[in-house]
Amino acid sequence: MNGEDQYLDHIYQRFPVNIARGKGAKVWDTSDREYIDCMGGYGVAIVGHCNDRVVQAIRTQLEKLIVCHMSLYNDTRLKFLQKLSTITPAGLDKIFFSNSGAEAVEAALKFSRKFTGKAGVIAMNGAYHGKTFGALSVTYNEKYRKSFQPLLQGVKFVPYADPSKVEDAIDDTIGTVIVEPIQGESGIIVPPDNVIESIRRICDQHKLVLVFDEIQSGLGRTGKMWAGQLWNTVPDIMCLAKGIAGGVPMGLTITRTEIIECIKTGEHSSTFSGNPLACAAGYATLEALTEDKLVENAEKTGRYFKENLLMLKERHRIIREIRGRGMMLAVELRFDVKDILLDAMRRGLLMLYSGKNIIRLLPPIVMDEQTVSQAIHIIDLVLSAEEKRRHVV
């Protein structure tokens, strides 16, 4: 048992690795053993562990100011907002700060309800938007929901890949549709090419607010700055978090002006909103994404990663499917992945899971092809060992 377990609850799935430091796409444990990190803090370490720009920005800001409530102005916050405005989709002009993805979704649901005057929400089968009450209400998996009923009323779930079901679910109570352009938690599910555009069209026709949850898929992970760009589609509200501040907690809800302007002063707020330390880290993160060509690297290196995974599929019958875009990838297997993840850790590779049989890969998008090749080699060894154990030929 690790010493932490004396003090912490059992809520999190824990793995037997004690991480002490990280740099780029690698981390080291307390014994100084190196690991390739395809876990990436569940997608948070998007610009790499201890990114030089982020570290320097935090160091500089620490000497100046750590706390500044949103009731006061701050130049570091303004600098971040100005930088962010250069990359946000056209028409999304107003920004609300929070501290996490779930909070960003909570704000989106509140803003949309106030704007439309309608409480009903359409969400997708397989959706994951967080575990606070509002976000949980639009999260699909029953294992997260069942102990906390009743949740928000008026939420309808429809199949992710069938826009006609969205239209069928619309009635006089519906004001909002919330979508992950690529579903993350459910196993990196990429929709067919007409789905996202069709949902946008339906929302326009019925005057519904379309919310994109880009918390996992945004910020260059898919090889585009925003996954919505893969289908040339812009939402009315976009939710961001995870890597937006290089590892420092931050959530953002970015909206069309008329939506957020319906919120009166004081109707929604957060004490840590717009924290200058997070904003300094956020500015440096955006610099890294744009000036260091990390979005382009995610597309190029992600393609190389996926091509090599597809080659593994040709050699390993245990693999059912490879899917994803950029550095947001999944390996669906025919068996439970727990032993495979643990074996990979022993060999120096950290990976995520989605459900029981899907390996999820969310590496820092600074990862290069050489490191990808090393990761592929370990995955190959692990799959071979698992097939031998299960007598798969």
TAKA-V627766 format. One record per backbone hydrogen bond with DSSP energy under -0.5 kcal/mol. CO is the residue of the C=O (numbers start at 1). NH is the residue of the N-H. E is the energy in kcal/mol with one decimal. If there is no record, write none. Layout:
CO;NH;E + CO;NH;E
This chain:
2;5;-1.6 + 3;6;-1.5 + 4;7;-2.0 + 4;8;-2.1 + 12;14;-0.5 + 15;17;-2.2 + 17;19;-0.7 + 18;30;-1.6 + 21;28;-3.0 + 23;26;-1.9 + 24;49;-2.7 + 25;37;-2.7 + 26;23;-2.7 + 27;35;-2.7 + 28;20;-2.8 + 28;21;-1.7 + 29;32;-2.3 + 33;29;-2.0 + 35;27;-2.1 + 36;38;-0.9 + 36;350;-2.7 + 37;364;-0.7 + 38;362;-2.6 + 39;42;-1.0 + 39;43;-1.2 + 40;44;-0.8 + 40;45;-2.3 + 41;44;-0.6 + 44;46;-2.2 + 45;48;-1.5 + 46;365;-2.2 + 48;51;-1.0 + 49;24;-2.3 + 51;55;-2.9 + 52;56;-2.2 + 53;57;-2.2 + 54;58;-2.6 + 55;59;-2.6 + 56;60;-2.5 + 57;61;-2.4 + 58;62;-2.6 + 59;63;-1.0 + 61;64;-1.4 + 61;65;-2.5 + 66;277;-0.8 + 69;72;-2.2 + 74;78;-2.0 + 75;79;-2.5 + 76;80;-1.9 + 77;81;-2.5 + 78;82;-2.7 + 79;83;-1.9 + 80;84;-2.9 + 81;85;-2.2 + 82;86;-0.6 + 83;86;-1.1 + 84;87;-1.8 + 84;88;-1.2 + 89;92;-2.0 + 91;93;-1.1 + 94;255;-2.8 + 96;253;-2.4 + 98;251;-1.8 + 100;104;-1.8 + 101;105;-2.2 + 102;106;-2.6 + 103;107;-2.3 + 104;108;-1.9 + 105;109;-2.5 + 106;110;-2.1 + 107;111;-3.0 + 108;112;-2.4 + 109;113;-2.1 + 110;114;-2.4 + 111;115;-2.3 + 112;116;-2.8 + 113;117;-2.4 + 120;175;-2.7 + 120;176;-1.4 + 121;123;-0.5 + 121;156;-2.9 + 122;178;-2.5 + 123;158;-2.0 + 124;127;-2.1 + 127;140;-2.6 + 127;141;-0.6 + 132;136;-3.8 + 133;137;-1.5 + 134;138;-0.8 + 135;138;-0.8 + 136;139;-1.2 + 141;144;-1.2 + 141;145;-1.1 + 142;146;-2.8 + 145;148;-2.2 + 146;149;-0.7 + 152;155;-0.5 + 154;121;-1.9 + 156;123;-3.0 + 158;125;-2.9 + 159;162;-1.1 + 162;165;-1.7 + 162;166;-0.7 + 163;166;-0.6 + 163;167;-1.9 + 164;168;-2.2 + 165;169;-1.3 + 166;170;-0.6 + 167;170;-1.1 + 171;174;-1.3 + 173;120;-2.6 + 175;209;-2.7 + 176;122;-2.6 + 177;211;-3.2 + 179;181;-0.6 + 179;213;-2.8 + 181;191;-0.7 + 183;189;-1.7 + 184;187;-2.1 + 184;188;-1.2 + 188;190;-0.7 + 189;183;-2.0 + 189;191;-0.5 + 192;195;-1.7 + 192;196;-0.5 + 194;198;-1.9 + 195;199;-2.3 + 196;200;-1.9 + 197;201;-2.1 + 198;202;-2.5 + 199;203;-2.4 + 200;204;-2.1 + 201;205;-2.5 + 202;206;-2.0 + 203;207;-0.5 + 203;208;-2.7 + 204;207;-0.8 + 209;177;-2.7 + 209;211;-0.6 + 210;236;-2.7 + 210;237;-1.8 + 211;179;-2.6 + 211;213;-0.5 + 212;214;-1.0 + 212;239;-2.6 + 214;218;-2.0 + 217;222;-0.7 + 218;221;-1.0 + 220;223;-1.8 + 221;327;-3.1 + 224;220;-0.7 + 224;222;-0.6 + 225;219;-1.2 + 225;220;-1.7 + 226;229;-1.6 + 227;230;-1.9 + 228;231;-1.5 + 228;233;-2.2 + 229;232;-1.3 + 236;256;-1.7 + 237;212;-2.7 + 238;254;-3.0 + 239;214;-1.8 + 240;252;-2.7 + 241;244;-1.7 + 242;245;-0.6 + 243;246;-2.1 + 245;248;-1.6 + 248;247;-0.5 + 251;98;-2.9 + 252;240;-2.8 + 252;254;-0.5 + 253;96;-2.3 + 254;238;-2.8 + 255;93;-0.9 + 255;94;-2.3 + 256;259;-1.1 + 256;260;-1.4 + 257;261;-1.9 + 259;262;-1.2 + 260;263;-1.6 + 264;267;-2.3 + 270;273;-1.3 + 272;275;-1.6 + 275;279;-2.4 + 276;280;-2.4 + 277;281;-2.1 + 278;282;-2.6 + 279;283;-2.6 + 280;284;-2.0 + 281;285;-2.1 + 282;286;-2.3 + 283;287;-2.2 + 284;288;-2.4 + 285;289;-2.4 + 286;290;-2.2 + 287;291;-3.0 + 287;292;-0.8 + 288;292;-1.1 + 288;294;-0.8 + 289;294;-0.7 + 289;295;-1.1 + 293;297;-1.7 + 294;298;-2.4 + 295;299;-1.7 + 296;300;-2.5 + 297;301;-3.0 + 297;302;-0.6 + 298;302;-1.4 + 299;303;-1.7 + 300;304;-1.8 + 301;305;-2.6 + 302;306;-2.6 + 303;307;-2.6 + 304;308;-1.9 + 305;309;-2.2 + 306;310;-2.5 + 307;311;-1.5 + 308;312;-1.8 + 309;313;-1.9 + 310;314;-1.2 + 311;315;-0.7 + 312;315;-1.0 + 312;316;-1.8 + 315;317;-0.6 + 316;319;-1.4 + 318;334;-2.1 + 321;332;-2.9 + 323;330;-2.5 + 325;328;-1.5 + 328;325;-1.3 + 329;361;-3.0 + 330;323;-2.0 + 330;332;-0.5 + 331;333;-0.5 + 331;359;-2.8 + 332;320;-3.3 + 332;321;-1.7 + 337;341;-2.7 + 338;342;-2.2 + 339;343;-2.4 + 340;344;-2.5 + 341;345;-2.1 + 342;346;-1.9 + 343;347;-1.2 + 344;349;-2.2 + 345;348;-1.4 + 348;36;-2.6 + 350;38;-2.2 + 352;360;-1.7 + 354;358;-0.8 + 356;337;-2.8 + 357;333;-3.1 + 358;354;-2.3 + 358;360;-0.5 + 359;331;-2.5 + 360;352;-2.1 + 360;362;-0.5 + 361;329;-2.0 + 364;367;-1.8 + 368;372;-2.1 + 369;373;-2.6 + 370;374;-1.7 + 371;375;-2.3 + 372;376;-2.9 + 373;377;-2.1 + 374;378;-1.9 + 375;379;-2.6 + 376;380;-2.6 + 377;381;-2.2 + 378;382;-2.7 + 379;383;-2.7 + 380;384;-2.2 + 381;385;-2.3 + 382;386;-2.3 + 383;387;-2.6 + 384;388;-2.2 + 385;389;-2.3 + 386;390;-2.3 + 387;391;-0.6 + 387;392;-3.0 + 388;391;-0.8 + 391;393;-0.6
